[in-house]
Amino acid sequence: MTMTWMKKLTAGLVLAVAIVGGSCSAPAQKITTFDPTGAGTGPGQGTYAQQGLNSGTIVGYYVDANNVAHGFIRSVNGNYTTIDVPGAVGTQAFGINNKGTVVGWWFEPNNVDSCPSTGICYHGYLRDKDGNFTYFDVPGAAPYQPPASSPPLVVIPLPLSINLSGTVTGSYVDGGGMPHCFVRSVDGTITNLHDPDGGVSSIGDTNGINKEGAISGGYNTADGVIHGFVRDPDGTVTTFDGPGAGNIMNYGSVGESINDAGTIPGVSQDNNGVYHAWIRYSDGTFVPPFDVTGAGTGLLQGTLALATNLAGDTAGIYYDVNGAGHGFVRSKQGKITKFDVSGQGAGSGQGLTATNSINAGGAVVGWYVDSNGAFHGFIYK
């Protein structure tokens, strides 16, 4: 999966209070970097690798030199299939299931009857393994208004996920720019998710869906504090706060991806703005929170746990005192292995900044940012 919508708003969420196990550095030969042909090399351009399957297939999107987004599927052999929705001015691909169905967003040109706004008008799509498209819109969704400081790219930070049956979950924004979440069933029925505490805010961040249809994510209560949740396939929502979570506006905790055992890695941000990593099992118990050696302890620094496979290996990132990102894998026994990618930048917001999935074989997929601000995909195994 992508960096979450909640972290896009608050510059991230995650915690770490204790070092678990030892740390060691991984050899560079375990890392493969990649960019589809046509990926740009300017700031904000390049490759955003979103998800890797057990087969080695990877889905994601890239931004070309003209700031246009294109979806892609990368085979285990390194061959690419480009995904461009006909008539779109940009296409993002976020998720793929083992049947080869891809889910993503496509963008409509501005100043047409259906998209008069200056914002980005976006629509959902499903693409089956034969290349056939199905389109959908989420009731209540409004054009996305990029922050004034963002580059002029046709990219929106609204993650989507799909499971084997074809159920989709994701996020959208309303007319006020507030994030909300939805579930789309295989028959096309779309259900909006609402604040389980009955507050004025709605659930605004879904980060994964497993085989059974359980969903993980985060939501804001009326006081602006962020909380984690898991939604069972029958619609029952259980809320929780990760260890070390802050209790002031824009701080708290959020559940990241969810595996088929119901395990959720996640992130808390304490009241000092430091990230901490945790892992929550399906019975509601937590692995003791952990820090990666070298993680900073200042605002928007620390450790984030982002994806866990069925073997219990967890991939994540940590931000150092300079705000640069680095990767790690934590074994079920608590051993932490750190890794970097050759060519990654060392400045704030650079480095390895996403470990979006870890498959059954332990292969981690994500992206890194170089010193020029361009994005590149990687596989770590």
C-alpha positions in Angstrom: 0.0 0.0 0.0 0.9 3.8 -0.4 1.9 6.3 2.5 -1.4 6.9 4.2 -3.7 9.8 3.8 -3.5 10.6 7.5 0.2 10.9 7.3 0.0 13.0 4.2 -2.0 15.5 6.3 0.1 15.4 9.4 3.5 14.5 7.9 3.1 11.0 9.3 2.2 9.0 12.3 4.3 6.4 14.2 6.0 5.6 17.5 8.8 3.6 19.1 9.6 3.3 22.8 11.9 0.4 23.2 14.5 -1.3 21.1 13.6 -4.9 20.4 16.2 -7.3 19.4 19.5 -6.5 17.8 20.2 -4.4 14.7 22.4 -5.1 11.7 22.9 -3.6 8.3 21.9 -5.5 5.2 24.2 -5.9 2.2 23.5 -3.8 -0.8 23.2 -6.8 -3.2 19.9 -7.6 -1.7 18.3 -4.5 -3.3 16.9 -4.1 -6.8 16.0 -0.6 -7.9 13.7 0.0 -10.9 12.0 2.7 -13.0 9.6 2.0 -15.9 10.6 3.5 -19.2 9.3 7.1 -19.3 9.6 7.8 -15.6 10.7 11.4 -15.0 13.7 12.4 -13.1 12.6 15.8 -11.7 11.3 16.6 -8.2 8.1 14.6 -7.5 8.5 12.6 -10.7 9.6 9.0 -11.0 8.3 5.7 -9.7 5.8 5.1 -6.8 5.8 1.3 -6.3 2.7 0.4 -4.3 2.3 -3.4 -3.8 4.1 -6.6 -4.4 2.5 -10.0 -4.7 3.9 -13.4 -3.6 4.4 -14.1 -7.3 6.8 -11.2 -7.6 4.4 -9.0 -9.5 4.4 -5.3 -8.5 1.8 -2.6 -9.1 2.3 1.1 -8.9 2.4 4.2 -11.0 5.1 6.6 -12.4 5.1 10.3 -13.2 6.7 11.2 -16.5 8.7 14.4 -17.4 5.5 16.1 -18.3 4.1 15.5 -14.8 1.5 12.9 -16.1 0.9 9.8 -14.0 0.7 6.3 -15.6 -0.1 3.0 -13.9 2.1 0.0 -14.3 2.4 -3.7 -13.6 5.9 -5.1 -13.3 6.3 -8.8 -13.8 8.8 -10.9 -11.8 11.0 -10.8 -14.9 11.1 -7.0 -14.9 8.7 -6.6 -17.9 6.2 -3.7 -17.7 2.5 -3.3 -18.7 1.5 0.4 -18.7 -2.0 1.3 -17.5 -3.6 4.4 -19.0 -7.4 4.8 -18.8 -8.7 6.0 -22.2 -9.3 9.7 -22.2 -7.6 10.3 -18.8 -5.0 13.0 -18.2 -3.4 10.7 -15.7 -3.8 7.2 -14.2 -2.6 5.9 -10.8 -2.5 2.2 -9.8 -2.5 1.4 -6.1 -3.6 -2.3 -5.6 -3.6 -5.6 -7.3 -5.0 -9.1 -6.2 -3.9 -12.6 -7.2 -6.4 -12.7 -10.0 -4.6 -9.8 -11.7 -7.3 -7.2 -11.0 -5.8 -3.7 -10.5 -7.6 -0.8 -8.6 -6.7 2.9 -9.0 -7.8 6.4 -9.8 -7.9 8.2 -13.1 -8.1 11.9 -13.7 -10.4 13.9 -15.8 -9.4 17.1 -17.8 -10.4 20.4 -16.1 -12.7 22.9 -17.7 -15.1 20.3 -19.2 -18.8 20.0 -18.2 -18.2 17.2 -15.8 -15.1 18.8 -14.2 -15.3 22.6 -14.1 -13.3 22.8 -10.9 -9.7 24.0 -10.6 -9.1 20.9 -8.4 -8.3 17.4 -9.6 -11.4 15.4 -10.7 -10.8 11.8 -10.0 -12.7 8.5 -10.6 -12.1 4.9 -9.6 -11.4 2.1 -11.9 -10.8 -1.7 -11.9 -8.7 -3.3 -14.6 -9.0 -7.1 -15.0 -6.1 -9.3 -16.2 -7.3 -9.0 -19.8 -7.2 -5.2 -19.7 -10.9 -4.5 -19.4 -11.9 -1.5 -17.4 -14.8 -1.0 -14.9 -15.3 2.6 -13.6 -16.9 3.8 -10.4 -17.5 7.0 -8.5 -17.9 7.4 -4.7 -21.0 9.4 -3.7 -20.0 12.6 -2.0 -16.5 12.8 -3.5 -15.3 16.2 -4.6 -12.3 17.4 -6.6 -9.1 17.1 -4.7 -7.4 20.5 -4.0 -3.6 20.0 -3.9 -1.7 22.0 -1.2 -0.3 25.2 -2.6 3.2 24.0 -1.8 2.9 20.7 -3.8 4.4 20.3 -7.3 2.0 20.5 -10.2 1.6 16.7 -10.6 -1.5 14.7 -11.4 -1.1 12.7 -8.3 -3.5 12.4 -5.3 -2.6 10.8 -1.9 -5.9 8.7 -1.7 -4.9 5.0 -1.2 -6.9 2.1 -2.5 -6.7 -1.6 -1.8 -8.4 -4.7 -3.3 -8.7 -8.3 -1.9 -9.0 -11.6 -3.8 -12.8 -11.5 -4.0 -12.6 -8.0 -5.6 -13.8 -5.9 -2.6 -12.2 -2.5 -2.7 -11.6 0.0 0.1 -10.1 3.5 -0.1 -10.3 7.1 0.7 -11.8 10.2 -0.9 -12.3 13.9 0.0 -15.6 15.8 0.3 -16.3 19.4 -0.8 -14.7 20.7 2.3 -11.5 18.8 1.7 -12.1 16.4 4.5 -11.1 12.7 4.0 -13.6 9.9 4.2 -13.4 6.2 3.6 -15.5 3.7 1.6 -15.9 0.0 0.8 -17.0 -1.1 -2.7 -18.4 -4.7 -2.8 -18.0 -6.9 -5.8 -21.5 -6.1 -7.0 -20.6 -2.4 -7.1 -22.4 -1.3 -3.9 -20.5 1.5 -2.2 -20.7 2.0 1.6 -19.2 5.0 3.4 -17.5 4.4 6.7 -18.5 6.7 9.6 -17.0 7.7 12.9 -17.5 4.7 15.2 -17.6 7.0 18.3 -20.5 9.0 16.8 -18.5 12.2 16.5 -18.7 14.8 13.8 -15.8 13.4 11.8 -15.8 10.4 9.6 -13.3 7.6 9.1 -10.7 9.2 6.8 -7.9 6.6 6.3 -8.1 3.0 5.2 -4.8 1.3 4.6 -5.6 -2.3 3.8 -8.1 -5.1 3.3 -7.4 -8.7 3.8 -8.7 -11.9 2.3 -11.8 -12.1 4.6 -12.6 -8.4 4.0 -11.3 -6.9 7.3 -10.1 -3.3 6.9 -7.6 -1.3 8.9 -7.1 2.4 9.1 -7.6 5.5 11.2 -10.1 8.2 12.0 -10.4 11.6 13.7 -12.7 12.3 16.6 -14.3 15.7 17.1 -11.3 16.9 19.1 -9.0 16.2 16.2 -7.2 13.2 17.9 -6.4 10.3 15.5 -7.4 6.7 16.5 -6.9 3.3 14.9 -9.7 1.0 13.8 -10.3 -2.4 12.3 -13.6 -3.1 10.5 -14.7 -6.8 10.4 -16.3 -8.2 7.2 -19.7 -7.9 8.9 -19.3 -4.2 9.4 -18.4 -4.3 13.1 -15.8 -1.6 13.9 -13.3 -2.0 16.8 -11.4 1.1 17.7 -8.0 1.3 19.5 -5.1 3.5 20.4 -1.6 2.3 19.7 1.0 2.3 22.5 2.4 5.8 23.0 -0.3 7.6 21.1 -0.7 11.3 21.7 -4.0 12.8 22.8 -3.9 16.3 21.2 -5.2 17.5 17.8 -3.6 15.9 14.8 -1.7 13.4 16.9 -2.6 9.8 17.9 -2.3 6.5 16.1 -3.4 4.7 12.9 -3.5 1.1 11.7 -1.5 0.5 8.6 -1.9 -2.6 6.4 -3.7 -5.8 7.6 -2.7 -9.3 6.7 -4.8 -12.4 6.3 -4.3 -13.3 10.0 -5.7 -9.9 11.1 -2.3 -8.6 12.2 -2.0 -4.8 11.9 1.3 -2.9 12.0 0.9 0.7 12.9 2.1 4.1 13.9 1.6 6.4 16.9 2.7 10.0 17.2 3.2 11.2 20.7 2.5 14.7 22.0 6.0 15.7 21.1 5.4 14.7 17.4 7.7 11.7 17.6 6.7 8.5 15.7 6.6 5.1 17.4 6.1 1.6 15.8 3.8 -1.2 17.1 2.1 -4.4 15.9 -1.4 -5.4 16.9 -2.6 -9.0 16.7 -6.2 -10.0 15.9 -7.0 -10.6 19.5 -6.2 -7.0 20.3 -2.9 -7.5 22.0 0.2 -5.5 21.0 3.8 -6.5 20.4 5.9 -4.2 22.8 6.6 -1.0 20.9 10.0 -0.7 19.3 12.5 1.8 18.1 15.1 1.3 15.4 18.6 2.3 16.4 19.4 5.6 14.6 15.9 6.9 14.5 15.6 10.5 15.5 13.7 11.6 18.6 12.5 15.0 17.4 9.4 16.3 15.7 8.4 14.1 12.7 11.3 11.7 13.4 11.1 8.1 14.7 10.0 4.7 13.6 7.0 3.5 11.5 5.8 -0.1 11.0 3.9 -0.3 7.7 3.5 -4.0 6.5 3.5 -7.4 8.1 3.4 -10.8 6.3 2.0 -14.1 7.6 5.3 -15.2 8.9 5.3 -12.2 11.2 8.1 -10.2 9.5 7.3 -6.4 9.5 8.7 -3.8 7.1 8.9 -0.2 7.9 10.9 3.0 7.8 12.6 5.3 10.3 13.5 8.9 10.0 16.9 10.1 11.3 17.8 13.4 12.9 18.0 15.0 9.5 14.5 13.9 8.5 15.9 11.4 5.9 14.2 8.0 5.7 15.7 4.5 6.0 14.3 1.0 5.7 14.1 -1.9 8.2 12.6 -5.4 8.6 11.7 -6.7 12.0 11.5 -10.5 12.3 8.7 -12.1 14.4 11.4 -12.8 17.1 12.3 -9.1 17.2 15.5 -9.0 15.3 15.8 -5.7 13.3 17.7 -5.5 10.0 18.3 -2.0 8.6 18.8 -1.2 4.9 19.4 1.7 2.6 19.3 2.0 -1.2 22.3 3.2 -3.2 21.5 6.6 -4.6 19.0 7.7 -2.0 19.1 11.3 -0.8 20.2 12.2 2.7 18.2 15.4 3.2 14.8 16.0 4.9 12.1 14.2 3.0 14.6 12.2 1.0 15.9 8.7 1.4 13.8 5.5 1.7 10.4 6.8 2.5 7.9 3.9 1.8 7.9 0.2 2.4 4.4 -0.5 1.2 4.3 -4.3 1.3 6.2 -7.4 2.3 5.3 -10.7 0.7 5.4 -14.3 1.9 9.0 -14.6 0.7 10.1 -11.5 2.7 10.5 -9.3 -0.4 9.8 -5.7 0.5 8.5 -3.2 -2.1 8.5 0.5 -1.9 10.2 3.7 -3.1 13.0 6.0 -2.2 13.7 9.7 -3.0 17.1 10.8 -4.5 18.9 14.0 -3.9 17.1 15.7 -6.8 13.7 14.9 -5.3 12.9 12.1 -7.8 11.2 8.9 -6.8 12.4 5.3 -7.6 11.0 1.8 -6.9 12.9 -0.8 -5.1 12.7 -4.5 -4.0 14.6 -5.6 -0.9 15.0 -9.3 -0.2 
